[in-house]
């Protein structure tokens, strides 16, 4: 009885013959070998240094976070002459949502059947708020001009914005304005809008 209840020697970790068994000893050796092989494969990943004409390693990189586009129609005629206030292009605009510190916004706008003379322009406004019930305000603006005198033509304009703080509920507003000339767009003119938001790529410290 005393021999049958004899306390076995303690065993800790993966050691040979822990259980006084040839099978256990074999399995322990196999496991130890597999662990050693895995440890050899788990090594620090080293990226090759960029070549002389390649992008430097400390260059800030960006990745596309999301994008959107639409090809709607102008929902009302617009006509502006010198002295007129800026007017929204009916049916235009986008709501990209929250924008974050360090992000960049790329916006393209094509408008068909544009007739203009003299100096006229597009005005792209990014509006948003600072959160906590703050009012909406313009946080960035771009004002590309139309190419002089055009008659019933498609006009393209674009803008690139960078943000140094978080913008809540951001939206894009497209307007037409005059800087001494005139510009008009008929109802149901087609327009193509496209935007893309780029976020900085996170890097290990």
ABEGO torsion letter per residue (X at the ends): XAAAABBBBBBBEBBBGAAGBAAAAAAAAAAAAAAAAAAAABBBBBBBBBBAABBBAABBBBBBABBBBBBBBBABBBBBBBGBBBBBBBGBEBBAEBBBBGBBBBBBBBBBGBBBBEBBBBBBBBBBBAEGGBBBBBABBBBBBBBEBBBGBBBBBBBBBBBABBBBGBBBBBBBBBAGBBBBBBBGBBBBBBBBBBBBBBBBX
